[in-house]
Amino acid sequence: MDTTNTTLALQTLKLGSAEREEKLQPYLVEHLWDQPAVYCGTYKKYNNGSLDGAWLDLEAFDSYDEFLEICALLHDDEEDPEFMFQDYQGFSEAWYCESCPGEDTFDKIIEYCQLSEDEREVYDAYYECTGDDSFAHAKDHYVGKFDSEEAFADYIISECYDLDSMMGNLSFYFDYERYARDLFMTDYTFCDGHVFNNY
């Protein structure tokens, strides 16, 4: 299925009026890269051996109702189209549904679309580590980005303690590796270079 060629897909769907094409155009993906998107076909077309449909750019939608309206317009050659989302990209697999995401799930996808690239990276790391899909929790528990657990331990020591005044020359013998191990046993989680607190 060549889903990158939206123009061909729309021609196959036999576009009616120029107004219809103009209304659809802002929501269609001309070229796939890594944007959140779904490929919208219908079960009727699929059962008749057709994969006709189009990639829809989820970043273009403001609401669930708008999404359903555009899906219906895309398949207005059917009286009561049953949407089939045959492929997806750019968001968590947990939010993908072949038949149709519910409004709550769609709202999560929209919220994800509105994050910056850096914020998405943090959220993806948090979700991977915890399985928690709350945007607020990811933000609240985020500490920062570090090269390693030991680098974070060094940061904590430099921010909270003055080893030179506390230990003198013995500070050179401080075991940052062991300290990092203790930190990440209970209080912190390290995932893909990102540190999250567990409290």
C-alpha positions as CSV (number, residue, x, y, z in Angstrom):
1,M,0.0,0.0,0.0
2,D,1.6,3.3,-1.1
3,T,0.2,5.4,1.6
4,T,2.6,8.3,1.0
5,N,0.8,9.3,-2.2
6,T,-2.2,11.1,-0.8
7,T,-3.1,12.7,-4.2
8,L,-3.4,9.3,-5.8
9,A,-5.5,8.0,-2.9
10,L,-7.9,10.9,-3.2
11,Q,-8.2,10.4,-7.0
12,T,-9.1,6.8,-6.3
13,L,-11.8,8.0,-3.9
14,K,-13.2,10.0,-6.9
15,L,-13.2,13.5,-5.4
16,G,-16.4,15.4,-6.0
17,S,-16.4,19.1,-5.6
18,A,-13.4,21.5,-5.4
19,E,-14.8,22.6,-2.1
20,R,-14.5,19.1,-0.7
21,E,-10.9,18.8,-1.8
22,E,-10.1,22.3,-0.4
23,K,-11.6,21.3,3.0
24,L,-9.7,18.0,3.1
25,Q,-6.3,19.4,2.0
26,P,-5.1,20.9,5.4
27,Y,-5.5,17.5,7.1
28,L,-3.8,15.3,4.6
29,V,-0.2,14.1,4.8
30,E,1.7,14.8,1.6
31,H,4.9,13.2,2.8
32,L,5.4,11.0,5.8
33,W,8.3,11.8,8.1
34,D,7.8,11.4,11.9
35,Q,4.6,13.4,12.5
36,P,1.7,11.8,14.4
37,A,-0.6,10.4,11.8
38,V,-3.1,7.7,11.0
39,Y,-4.1,6.0,7.7
40,C,-7.9,6.1,7.4
41,G,-9.7,3.6,5.3
42,T,-13.0,1.8,5.9
43,Y,-13.9,-1.8,6.6
44,K,-16.3,-1.9,3.6
45,K,-13.5,-1.0,1.2
46,Y,-11.1,-3.4,2.9
47,N,-13.6,-6.2,2.8
48,N,-14.0,-5.5,-1.0
49,G,-10.2,-5.7,-1.5
50,S,-9.5,-2.0,-1.5
51,L,-7.0,-0.1,0.7
52,D,-8.2,3.3,-0.5
53,G,-7.9,6.0,2.1
54,A,-5.4,8.7,3.1
55,W,-2.9,9.6,5.9
56,L,-4.4,12.2,8.2
57,D,-2.1,14.6,10.0
58,L,-3.2,14.5,13.7
59,E,-1.4,17.8,14.4
60,A,-3.9,19.5,12.2
61,F,-7.0,18.7,14.4
62,D,-8.3,20.7,17.3
63,S,-11.0,18.3,18.4
64,Y,-12.4,14.8,18.2
65,D,-15.5,15.9,16.4
66,E,-13.4,17.7,13.8
67,F,-11.4,14.4,13.3
68,L,-14.6,12.3,12.8
69,E,-16.0,15.0,10.4
70,I,-12.9,14.8,8.2
71,C,-12.8,11.0,8.2
72,A,-16.5,11.0,7.1
73,L,-15.8,13.6,4.4
74,L,-12.8,11.5,3.2
75,H,-15.2,8.5,2.8
76,D,-18.3,10.3,1.7
77,D,-18.8,7.8,-1.1
78,E,-20.2,5.5,1.6
79,E,-23.5,6.2,3.3
80,D,-22.4,5.2,6.8
81,P,-18.6,4.6,6.6
82,E,-17.1,2.4,9.3
83,F,-13.6,3.8,9.7
84,M,-10.6,1.4,9.7
85,F,-7.3,2.9,10.8
86,Q,-4.9,0.6,9.0
87,D,-1.7,2.2,10.1
88,Y,-0.3,4.8,12.5
89,Q,2.9,6.5,13.4
90,G,4.3,9.2,15.7
91,F,2.5,8.3,18.9
92,S,2.4,5.4,21.5
93,E,1.2,2.0,20.3
94,A,-1.0,2.0,23.5
95,W,-3.2,4.7,21.9
96,Y,-3.6,3.0,18.6
97,C,-7.0,1.5,17.8
98,E,-7.8,0.0,14.4
99,S,-11.5,0.7,14.7
100,C,-11.3,4.2,16.1
101,P,-9.7,5.8,19.2
102,G,-12.2,7.0,21.8
103,E,-12.4,10.7,22.6
104,D,-10.2,10.5,25.7
105,T,-7.5,8.6,23.8
106,F,-7.7,11.1,20.9
107,D,-7.4,14.0,23.3
108,K,-4.2,12.4,24.7
109,I,-2.8,12.1,21.2
110,I,-3.7,15.8,20.5
111,E,-2.0,16.8,23.7
112,Y,1.1,14.8,22.7
113,C,1.1,16.5,19.3
114,Q,1.2,19.9,21.1
115,L,4.4,19.0,22.9
116,S,7.7,20.3,21.7
117,E,10.2,17.7,20.3
118,D,12.2,17.9,23.6
119,E,9.0,17.4,25.7
120,R,8.0,14.4,23.6
121,E,11.4,12.9,24.2
122,V,11.0,13.3,28.0
123,Y,7.4,12.0,27.9
124,D,8.4,8.9,25.8
125,A,11.2,8.1,28.3
126,Y,8.9,8.5,31.3
127,Y,6.2,6.3,29.7
128,E,8.7,3.7,28.7
129,C,10.1,3.5,32.3
130,T,6.9,3.7,34.2
131,G,4.0,2.8,32.0
132,D,2.3,5.9,33.3
133,D,0.7,7.9,30.4
134,S,0.1,11.0,32.4
135,F,1.6,14.2,30.9
136,A,1.4,15.9,34.3
137,H,3.2,13.2,36.1
138,A,6.0,13.1,33.5
139,K,6.5,16.9,34.0
140,D,6.3,16.7,37.8
141,H,8.8,13.9,38.2
142,Y,11.3,15.1,35.6
143,V,14.7,16.1,37.0
144,G,16.9,16.6,33.9
145,K,19.0,15.0,31.2
146,F,22.4,13.5,32.1
147,D,25.0,11.4,30.3
148,S,24.9,8.7,33.0
149,E,23.7,7.8,36.5
150,E,27.2,8.7,37.8
151,A,27.0,12.1,36.1
152,F,23.7,12.7,37.9
153,A,25.3,11.7,41.2
154,D,28.1,14.2,40.6
155,Y,25.5,16.9,39.9
156,I,23.7,16.1,43.2
157,I,27.0,16.3,45.2
158,S,28.0,19.5,43.6
159,E,24.5,21.1,44.2
160,C,24.0,19.9,47.8
161,Y,27.4,19.3,49.4
162,D,30.8,20.9,49.6
163,L,33.0,17.8,49.8
164,D,36.3,19.7,50.0
165,S,35.3,21.5,53.2
166,M,33.6,18.5,54.6
167,M,36.2,15.9,53.8
168,G,39.4,17.8,52.8
169,N,41.7,15.7,50.7
170,L,39.6,12.6,51.3
171,S,37.0,14.1,48.9
172,F,39.2,12.7,46.1
173,Y,38.3,9.2,47.3
174,F,34.5,9.7,47.2
175,D,32.8,6.8,45.4
176,Y,30.5,8.5,42.9
177,E,29.6,5.2,41.2
178,R,28.4,3.6,44.5
179,Y,26.5,6.8,45.4
180,A,24.8,6.7,42.1
181,R,23.8,3.1,42.6
182,D,22.2,4.0,45.9
183,L,20.4,7.0,44.4
184,F,18.8,4.9,41.6
185,M,17.9,2.0,43.8
186,T,15.0,3.9,45.3
187,D,14.7,7.6,44.8
188,Y,15.4,8.1,41.0
189,T,14.9,6.4,37.7
190,F,17.3,6.7,34.7
191,C,15.9,6.1,31.2
192,D,17.4,7.0,27.9
193,G,19.5,9.8,29.5
194,H,16.6,11.3,31.4
195,V,16.3,11.2,35.2
196,F,12.9,11.1,37.0
197,N,12.4,11.2,40.8
198,N,10.2,8.4,42.3
199,Y,8.6,10.5,45.0
